[in-house]
Amino acid sequence: MTRRSFLQAAAKTIFTMSFGGLFSSRSAHAAADGIHHLRQIVTANPARTRMIQWDSPQLLQNVRVELRSPHKQVESLIPAYTYLSMDDEVQFIYHAEISFAEDSAYRVTHAGSATEWIPLLGVGNPVRALLFSDSQCGESYDVWRTTYQTAWQRHPDADAAAIVGDLTDNGESAWHWRSFFEAMEAAGAPLARHPHIPVLGNHEYYGLQWTAVPPVRYLRTFALPDNGSRDFRGHYYSFDLGAVHCMVLDTQFLEAEERGAALRAEQMDWLRKDAAASTAPWKLVLMHKDILAYGDYQVEQNTNHGISDVGQVFLDTFDRLGIDLVVSGHVHAYRRRQMRARQTDKNGTLYLLAGPAGNQYFNVPAETYDIIAGPDPTPSNYLYMEADTQRLHIRCETLDGRVLDAVELHK
């Protein structure tokens, strides 16, 4: 069976059997009929608002998001929705931005059915975050399930989670997206309880024929903070999480094809203005493709080593903007680098390459800039970060409990 025919067969089988029949790990929080993959997505200011989203195979009647205050008063909001027809499947994707208050809770109701009340949790000091990359998997998302759930079991006080690109193996496949979300619906429901931060990767640009297409399903799946763009809304955005100002970038200029030059120019202009406007102690960039090639052929430079095409775009700008930390993926390996003026510099920007969080393992050559390198191939892993106004600590942890690396920055 080819990869394409497998995807078609799997998607049709799951659609026929209904969503609940094949998977046994659905969260009780999403147990209301017609409400799938209930999730919190980051807003520009998670200290004040939260974005609540879910999917449904049908248009829901009398659907509401209810917000219960600490005094037990209930406010009812009518969500908006977008319509998606892709991969022989119809889906309605709902979203509602709600106000945040300590000790409040929310639930989703429609036509006599309702989820449980889900508490809204504040952002701590220090802020704590889990960072995953390359959760994509092949025939099973069991490894992603284990990575995601293990990280939350070890760090139940984490405030948020980021997935730094290549969330799924195929950006148009209904089966891949459903499997990705099902793997995150564990006991305790972190997907519904904590803000999640998605980042575009090259696999989000892959269509069912494994050629480059616009990342429509990703952009419909996540209602992301406004970036002021007419043509690239959702491709890049920023938000504040405690002491950290985070800028999420789209590095897929190659996959964007004829739109790549416009994306690159517009995003770069936005990045300069956004970073300069922030007064947060820490400036963090999340982007999928890395600053170094690691054996990956670089089209613009006709090379497979040294500074990558993406690195050529961003390195000097990151220096000028005083970016403290850049987390990337794509390579499926762990590496630590610290650079300024395109040279290793202990006072420069810290660049961490993370992943894989799924089951795709590669042998990755070294680069001369590497300070710390994980095993080759690197086992499934994630990053855990803590940050307050004076200290940022981050470490790479594997599923078997090893700490591959730990590093701290200080103000």
Buried (B, 14 or more C-beta within 10 A) or exposed (E): EEEEEEBBEBBBEBBEEEBEEEBEEBBEBBBBBBBBBBBBBBBBBBEEBBBBBBBBBEEBEEBBBBBBEEEEEEBEBEBEBEEBEBBEBBBBBBBBBBBBBEEBBBBBBBEEBBBBEBBBBBBEEBBBBBBBBBBBBEEEBEBBBBBBBBBBEEBEEBBBBBBBBBBBBBBBBBBBBBBBBBBBBBEBBBBBBBBBBBBBBBBBBBBBEBEBBBBBBBBBBBBBBEBEBEEBBBBBBBBBBBBBBBBBBBBBBBBBBEBBEEBBEBBBEBBEEBBEEBEBBBBBBBBBBBBBBBBBEBEEBEBEBBBBBBBBBBBEEBBEBEBBBBBBBBBBBBBBBBBBEBEEEEEBBBBBBBBBBBBBBBEBEBBEBBBBBBEEEBBBBBBBBBBBEEBBBBBBBBBEEEEBBEBEBEE
